[in-house]
Amino acid sequence: MTKTAEPLALDAIQRHTQAENPSAFLACNDGTTYFTAAGLDGVVAYRPVGRYFVQFGGPFAAAADYPELLRAFRASAHEQGCKVVAVQLQRHDAELYAEARFTVNQVGASYAIELAEFSMDGTRFMRLRNKIARAGKAGLQVREVDFDEWSSAIDELDRTWLRSKGEDTKELGFLVGQRGGDLQPHRRLFVGLLDGKLAGYISYSPVYGTRAGWMHDLSRRIPGKLPGIMEAINSAAITQFTAEGIGWLHFGFTPFTGLDDSVQVPGFHHGFNQMTKLLWEYGEALYPAKTQLAYKQKWFPHLVLPEYLAFDGEADIAAFAHVFRAAGAF
């Protein structure tokens, strides 16, 4: 059975956190479809794209119901002439998918800092501190704000940012956060202002589980402005979260990064493994992984978590391409 009710997903990701997926809140994005099965406690978040059901994360389900819900979802896809391809699986998910005879490969990693252990003191943070100080001297002010009061300015900034990326650039979805809508009260928004005008913003999504906290999610800045805008905004957010006793700040998933043969699960596809390594080296035009990783590494993350892709059968380049198609990349 499929549904499109985001509250169903929100309840599931809040209750079923065994996988410790820091990006789980993205399962609530608009445009996502949800599969449920009678008598089973949980949901599967996915988007039907062509001949594939592109699944986000593993089933958000009670441990006892997880394998059967996955089996039922896969069977439903097959009945409709489709295959499943699942992205942003955590290690917990990856092992269960491998047991279910999916082909599972690491496809990237996510990053996080433990706020109680985080400090920007020391020489390794000198360049970051200098960028933040430069933004402050230029008059940048950072505030946490209500989205509704700034929605028009954010819309305009987004349009400007998108134009700066080139006429063929599309706004991505599915694997990145959204703003506005019924779930906006669950997010937090920090903005950077120059002369009272919006220069950049970062939206933070909630993270549930034993590493609960916030995820540095959707972010934009005015192109060509002074450096340090995003760093200053995030630094201010870290200060606020730390004061509130928040445990973790997550930086989310970046494909093709953190690749490590030692974290592959049994039965992984060696050819696909080599392809992801080549995409890390030469695939910046497909996805700006190196640029994203450089920003995340500025904060010297305490935790690097492998994330996985699962194929319904053999590794399939067409299935992999449909993940990007589901995200709106083409």
C-alpha positions as CSV (number, residue, x, y, z in Angstrom):
1,M,0.0,0.0,0.0
2,T,1.4,3.4,-0.9
3,K,0.6,6.7,0.8
4,T,1.7,10.3,0.5
5,A,1.2,11.5,4.1
6,E,4.3,13.1,5.5
7,P,3.2,12.7,9.2
8,L,3.3,9.0,8.6
9,A,7.0,9.2,7.8
10,L,7.7,11.7,10.6
11,D,6.3,9.4,13.2
12,A,8.3,6.5,11.8
13,I,11.7,8.3,11.7
14,Q,11.2,9.5,15.2
15,R,10.3,6.1,16.6
16,H,12.5,3.7,14.5
17,T,16.1,5.0,14.8
18,Q,18.0,1.7,14.8
19,A,19.9,2.6,11.6
20,E,21.0,5.9,13.1
21,N,20.4,7.7,9.8
22,P,21.4,11.3,10.3
23,S,19.5,12.3,7.1
24,A,16.2,10.5,8.0
25,F,14.2,13.7,8.1
26,L,14.6,14.0,4.3
27,A,12.3,11.0,4.1
28,C,9.6,13.6,4.8
29,N,10.3,15.7,1.7
30,D,7.5,16.7,-0.5
31,G,7.1,14.4,-3.5
32,T,8.0,11.3,-1.6
33,T,5.8,8.2,-1.7
34,Y,5.4,5.9,1.3
35,F,4.9,2.1,1.2
36,T,3.2,0.4,4.2
37,A,2.0,-3.2,4.7
38,A,-0.9,-4.4,6.9
39,G,0.2,-5.6,10.3
40,L,3.8,-4.2,9.9
41,D,5.0,-1.3,11.9
42,G,7.0,1.0,9.6
43,V,7.2,2.8,6.3
44,V,9.4,2.8,3.2
45,A,10.1,6.2,1.6
46,Y,10.7,6.2,-2.1
47,R,10.1,7.8,-5.5
48,P,9.0,5.9,-8.6
49,V,11.2,6.9,-11.5
50,G,11.0,5.1,-14.7
51,R,11.4,1.3,-14.1
52,Y,12.8,1.9,-10.6
53,F,11.6,2.6,-7.1
54,V,14.3,4.8,-5.8
55,Q,14.3,4.3,-2.0
56,F,15.6,6.7,0.5
57,G,17.3,5.0,3.5
58,G,16.2,1.6,4.7
59,P,12.7,0.9,6.0
60,F,11.9,3.0,9.0
61,A,10.4,0.1,10.9
62,A,10.3,-1.9,14.1
63,A,13.2,-4.3,14.2
64,A,10.9,-7.3,14.1
65,D,9.1,-6.0,11.0
66,Y,12.0,-4.6,9.1
67,P,12.9,-7.7,7.0
68,E,9.3,-8.5,6.1
69,L,8.5,-4.9,5.2
70,L,11.5,-4.8,2.9
71,R,10.4,-8.1,1.3
72,A,6.9,-6.7,0.8
73,F,8.2,-3.5,-0.7
74,R,10.4,-5.4,-3.1
75,A,7.6,-7.7,-4.1
76,S,5.3,-4.7,-4.8
77,A,7.9,-3.1,-7.0
78,H,8.3,-6.4,-9.0
79,E,4.6,-6.7,-9.4
80,Q,4.6,-3.3,-11.1
81,G,7.5,-4.2,-13.4
82,C,10.1,-2.2,-11.4
83,K,13.2,-2.8,-9.4
84,V,14.4,-1.3,-6.2
85,V,17.5,0.8,-5.8
86,A,18.1,2.2,-2.3
87,V,20.4,5.1,-1.4
88,Q,21.8,6.4,1.8
89,L,21.6,3.1,3.6
90,Q,23.5,3.0,6.9
91,R,25.6,0.1,8.0
92,H,22.7,-1.4,9.9
93,D,20.6,-1.3,6.7
94,A,23.5,-2.5,4.4
95,E,23.9,-5.7,6.3
96,L,20.2,-6.5,6.2
97,Y,20.0,-5.7,2.5
98,A,23.0,-8.0,1.8
99,E,21.2,-10.8,3.7
100,A,18.2,-10.2,1.5
101,R,20.4,-10.8,-1.6
102,F,20.7,-7.2,-2.7
103,T,24.1,-6.1,-4.1
104,V,25.3,-3.5,-1.6
105,N,28.2,-1.1,-2.2
106,Q,29.5,1.9,-0.2
107,V,28.7,5.0,-2.2
108,G,29.9,7.8,0.1
109,A,30.0,9.0,3.7
110,S,28.4,11.4,6.1
111,Y,30.2,13.5,8.7
112,A,29.5,14.8,12.2
113,I,30.9,16.6,15.1
114,E,30.2,16.0,18.8
115,L,29.5,19.4,20.2
116,A,30.6,18.7,23.7
117,E,34.0,17.8,22.4
118,F,34.2,20.6,19.7
119,S,36.4,23.7,20.0
120,M,37.7,26.0,17.4
121,D,40.9,26.7,19.5
122,G,44.3,25.7,18.1
123,T,46.3,26.2,15.0
124,R,44.3,23.8,12.8
125,F,41.3,26.1,13.0
126,M,43.3,29.3,12.3
127,R,42.2,29.7,8.7
128,L,38.6,29.0,9.6
129,R,38.7,31.6,12.4
130,N,40.3,34.1,10.1
131,K,37.5,33.7,7.5
132,I,34.8,34.1,10.1
133,A,36.6,37.2,11.6
134,R,36.8,38.7,8.1
135,A,33.1,38.3,7.6
136,G,32.4,39.9,10.9
137,K,34.6,42.9,10.2
138,A,32.7,43.4,6.9
139,G,29.6,43.8,9.0
140,L,28.0,40.3,8.7
141,Q,25.4,39.7,11.4
142,V,24.1,36.2,12.1
143,R,20.7,35.6,13.6
144,E,18.3,32.7,14.0
145,V,15.0,33.7,12.4
146,D,11.5,32.6,11.6
147,F,11.2,31.3,8.0
148,D,7.9,33.0,7.2
149,E,9.4,36.4,7.9
150,W,12.3,35.8,5.4
151,S,10.7,33.5,2.9
152,S,10.5,36.2,0.1
153,A,14.2,37.1,0.6
154,I,15.2,33.5,0.6
155,D,13.3,32.8,-2.6
156,E,15.2,35.7,-4.3
157,L,18.5,34.5,-3.0
158,D,17.8,31.0,-4.2
159,R,17.0,32.3,-7.7
160,T,20.2,34.3,-7.7
161,W,22.3,31.4,-6.5
162,L,20.8,29.0,-9.1
163,R,21.4,31.4,-12.0
164,S,25.1,31.7,-10.9
165,K,25.5,28.0,-11.3
166,G,24.7,28.1,-15.0
167,E,21.5,27.9,-17.1
168,D,21.5,24.1,-17.2
169,T,21.6,23.8,-13.4
170,K,18.5,22.4,-11.7
171,E,17.4,22.6,-8.1
172,L,18.0,19.2,-6.5
173,G,15.5,17.4,-4.3
174,F,15.0,14.1,-2.6
175,L,18.5,13.8,-1.2
176,V,18.7,17.4,0.0
177,G,16.4,19.2,2.4
178,Q,13.5,21.5,1.7
179,R,12.2,24.7,3.3
180,G,8.7,25.9,4.1
181,G,5.6,23.7,4.2
182,D,3.9,22.0,7.1
183,L,7.2,20.6,8.5
184,Q,9.1,23.9,8.6
185,P,8.4,24.2,12.4
186,H,10.6,21.1,12.9
187,R,13.6,22.9,11.2
188,R,15.8,25.8,12.4
189,L,17.0,28.6,10.2
190,F,20.1,30.8,10.7
191,V,20.8,33.8,8.3
192,G,23.7,36.1,7.6
193,L,22.9,39.7,7.0
194,L,24.9,42.5,5.4
195,D,23.5,46.0,5.9
196,G,20.2,44.3,6.9
197,K,20.0,42.3,3.6
198,L,20.1,38.5,3.3
199,A,23.6,37.4,2.3
200,G,23.3,33.7,3.1
201,Y,21.4,31.1,5.1
202,I,21.6,27.6,6.5
203,S,18.6,25.4,7.3
204,Y,19.1,22.7,10.0
205,S,17.0,19.6,10.1
206,P,16.4,17.4,13.2
207,V,18.3,14.2,13.7
208,Y,16.9,11.4,15.9
209,G,18.6,8.5,17.7
210,T,21.6,8.1,20.0
211,R,23.4,10.8,18.0
212,A,20.5,13.2,18.1
213,G,21.0,16.8,17.2
214,W,20.8,18.9,14.0
215,M,21.9,18.4,10.4
216,H,23.5,21.2,8.4
217,D,21.1,21.0,5.5
218,L,20.0,23.3,2.7
219,S,22.4,26.3,2.4
220,R,22.8,29.2,0.0
221,R,24.8,32.4,-0.2
222,I,24.9,35.4,-2.5
223,P,27.5,34.6,-5.2
224,G,30.7,36.8,-5.2
225,K,30.3,38.2,-1.8
226,L,33.1,38.1,0.8
227,P,34.4,34.7,2.0
228,G,33.4,33.3,5.4
229,I,29.6,33.9,5.2
230,M,28.6,30.2,5.5
231,E,31.3,29.5,8.0
232,A,30.2,32.4,10.2
233,I,26.6,31.3,10.1
234,N,27.5,27.7,11.0
235,S,29.8,28.9,13.8
236,A,27.0,30.9,15.3
237,A,24.6,27.9,15.1
238,I,27.2,25.7,16.8
239,T,27.5,28.2,19.6
240,Q,23.7,28.2,20.0
241,F,23.3,24.5,19.8
242,T,26.2,23.9,22.3
243,A,24.6,26.3,24.8
244,E,21.4,24.3,24.5
245,G,23.2,21.1,25.3
246,I,22.6,19.6,21.8
247,G,24.7,16.5,21.3
248,W,25.7,16.4,17.6
249,L,25.9,18.6,14.5
250,H,25.7,16.4,11.4
251,F,27.0,17.6,8.0
252,G,25.1,15.0,6.0
253,F,25.9,12.7,3.1
254,T,28.4,13.4,0.3
255,P,28.6,10.8,-2.5
256,F,32.0,9.4,-3.6
257,T,33.7,10.5,-0.4
258,G,35.2,8.4,2.5
259,L,35.4,5.4,0.2
260,D,37.1,2.5,2.1
261,D,37.2,-1.1,1.0
262,S,37.4,-2.2,4.6
263,V,33.7,-1.1,5.2
264,Q,32.3,-2.9,2.2
265,V,29.7,-5.7,3.0
266,P,30.1,-9.2,1.7
267,G,29.0,-9.6,-1.9
268,F,29.8,-6.0,-2.9
269,H,30.4,-5.4,-6.6
270,H,34.0,-4.8,-7.4
271,G,33.4,-3.0,-10.7
272,F,31.0,-0.6,-9.1
273,N,33.5,0.0,-6.3
274,Q,36.1,1.0,-8.9
275,M,33.6,3.3,-10.7
276,T,32.8,5.2,-7.5
277,K,36.5,5.8,-6.9
278,L,36.8,7.1,-10.5
279,L,33.8,9.4,-9.8
280,W,35.6,10.8,-6.8
281,E,38.7,11.5,-8.9
282,Y,37.1,12.8,-12.1
283,G,33.3,13.2,-11.5
284,E,33.2,16.8,-10.2
285,A,31.0,17.8,-13.2
286,L,28.5,15.2,-12.2
287,Y,28.5,16.1,-8.5
288,P,30.7,18.6,-6.6
289,A,31.9,16.0,-4.0
290,K,35.3,17.5,-3.5
291,T,33.9,21.0,-2.9
292,Q,31.4,19.7,-0.4
293,L,34.0,17.6,1.4
294,A,36.4,20.5,1.6
295,Y,33.8,22.5,3.5
296,K,32.9,19.7,5.9
297,Q,36.6,19.0,6.6
298,K,37.1,22.6,7.7
299,W,35.2,21.6,10.9
300,F,37.4,18.5,11.5
301,P,34.6,16.0,12.0
302,H,34.8,13.5,14.8
303,L,32.8,10.9,13.0
304,V,32.8,9.6,9.4
305,L,30.0,7.2,8.7
306,P,29.9,5.1,5.5
307,E,26.7,5.2,3.5
308,Y,25.6,2.6,1.0
309,L,23.7,1.9,-2.2
310,A,21.7,-1.3,-2.7
311,F,20.8,-2.8,-6.1
312,D,17.9,-5.2,-6.6
313,G,20.1,-7.9,-8.1
314,E,23.4,-7.1,-9.9
315,A,24.9,-3.6,-9.7
316,D,23.2,-1.7,-12.5
317,I,24.5,1.6,-13.9
318,A,20.9,2.5,-15.1
319,A,19.6,2.1,-11.6
320,F,22.4,4.3,-10.2
321,A,21.6,7.0,-12.8
322,H,18.0,6.9,-11.7
323,V,19.0,8.0,-8.2
324,F,20.3,11.2,-9.7
325,R,17.2,11.4,-11.9
326,A,15.0,11.1,-8.7
327,A,16.9,14.0,-7.2
328,G,16.2,16.1,-10.3
329,A,19.8,16.3,-11.5
330,F,18.6,15.6,-15.1
